[in-house]
Amino acid sequence: MNPLTRFCAYSWDLADDPAAADRALAAGVSGVAIAAAYHSVRAATPLHPRHRVVDAATAAFYLPVRPEAWGRLVPRSAAPWAGEDAFERAAATARRAGLDVEAWVVLTHSSVLGTAHPELCVRSAAGDVYPYALCPSHEDVRAYAVSVVTETVLLGGVDTLMIEACGPLGLGHLGHHEKTAGADWSRVDEDLLSLCFCAACRASIRSRGGEPEAVAATVLAAVGTGAARVEDALGEAAPLLLEVRDHSRRQLTAEVTAAARAAGARRLLFHAQADPWATGPFAALLDTPGVDGVVLPVTDLALDGGVRPAVPPGVRVGGYLPVLPPVDPEAVPGWAERLRDLDDLYLYHLGLLSRRRLDAVGELVTRLRA
């Protein structure tokens, strides 16, 4: 089995560069996943004819922002750096070249909206607000995510969505000159500091018989204890907190899935991972019902009895392969055997890669087809 291969792309990668689609075709991919709702980014454009860096200053929507389609949370327009009709122009360029087009949307990652609405953000057991992380326990956040997928399908002319951050973000966030590494927090510590105690999550804890203040104290006391697993660190509080997290994540996924289907989406693929305590871009769960596919970081893939049994029958398994540093481009073609049994492969990222890295992707795709 050979996976369907797609490049991830920003609108400016395609809309303003006549040769970009040709580079994608030369690499052998069948399509592109173009960002329609995305967080802030400073992106290199090494092969672009007009610029070398794009500074997308805030999280934004790359399709028209119709005020009547949104509720309390309204996204910024990407027009200041991407131009008007950015997604549509990029999609048209790709389609003219014969590439399949799907939309790539990020749901709960928005510093600009979180800063304006801190009460809707993830709040740690210590009371620290993570302004980039919208908490899906809040109805307003889920309504925003529903509008993102609905408007993307209706305005973008796509029937396939790759959905990132369908669940909460946590402590980890590359931004604002991140200076958290010196704390020497373990993976378990970071998971503990990613647990949310916002008003909605506190209400959810109470509804399940817990006392939020006491549970938060348990979480804080567990940080730095050296526990090997979150369950070991939290003891009796672990099932309660996991149920709260799981409920909001599944509620978000169900509402987004229903809305996207109602708008006309045919295929929905979710960034996911097996860890039930996971936060961040790959926040969905492998066993989420009603999805058409899951996309996992390639480093987490274990298809030989690892991932496949955890995925419901009939659900596609995809891999997400960054080809950016520290990945050695010479090593990329060697991944072919490991990736051959995937249903989908997303290559990150069309506009960010040097010629050398694009050539490595092309060699990988050639080997996958052999």
Stockholm file with secondary structure:
# STOCKHOLM 1.0

chainA/1-370         MNPLTRFCAYSWDLADDPAAADRALAAGVSGVAIAAAYHSVRAATPLHPRHRVVDAATAAFYLPVRPEAWGRLVPRSAAPWAGEDAFERAAATARRAGLDVEAWVVLTHSSVLGTAHPELCVRSAAGDVYPYALCPSHEDVRAYAVSVVTETVLLGGVDTLMIEACGPLGLGHLGHHEKTAGADWSRVDEDLLSLCFCAACRASIRSRGGEPEAVAATVLAAVGTGAARVEDALGEAAPLLLEVRDHSRRQLTAEVTAAARAAGARRLLFHAQADPWATGPFAALLDTPGVDGVVLPVTDLALDGGVRPAVPPGVRVGGYLPVLPPVDPEAVPGWAERLRDLDDLYLYHLGLLSRRRLDAVGELVTRLRA
#=GR chainA/1-370 SS CCCEEEEEECHHHHHTCTTHHHHHHHTTCSEEEEEEEECCEEEECTTCSSCSEEEECSCEESSCCCGGGCCSCCCEESHHHHCTTHHHHHHHHHHHTTCEEEEEEECSBCHHHHHHCGGGEEECTTCCEEEEEECTTSHHHHHHHHHHHHHHHHHHTCSEEEEECCSCCCSCCCCSSCCCGGGCCCHHHHHHHTCCCSHHHHHHHHHTTCCHHHHHHHHHHHTTSCCSSHHHHHTTHHHHHHHHHHHHHHHHHHHHHHHHHHHTCCEEEEEEESCTTCCSTTCEETTCTTCSEEEEEGGGCCTTTTSGGGSCTTCEEEEEEECSTTSCGGGGGGGHHHHTTCSEEEEECGGGCCHHHHHHHHHHHHHHHC
#=GC SS_cons         CCCEEEEEECHHHHHTCTTHHHHHHHTTCSEEEEEEEECCEEEECTTCSSCSEEEECSCEESSCCCGGGCCSCCCEESHHHHCTTHHHHHHHHHHHTTCEEEEEEECSBCHHHHHHCGGGEEECTTCCEEEEEECTTSHHHHHHHHHHHHHHHHHHTCSEEEEECCSCCCSCCCCSSCCCGGGCCCHHHHHHHTCCCSHHHHHHHHHTTCCHHHHHHHHHHHTTSCCSSHHHHHTTHHHHHHHHHHHHHHHHHHHHHHHHHHHTCCEEEEEEESCTTCCSTTCEETTCTTCSEEEEEGGGCCTTTTSGGGSCTTCEEEEEEECSTTSCGGGGGGGHHHHTTCSEEEEECGGGCCHHHHHHHHHHHHHHHC
//
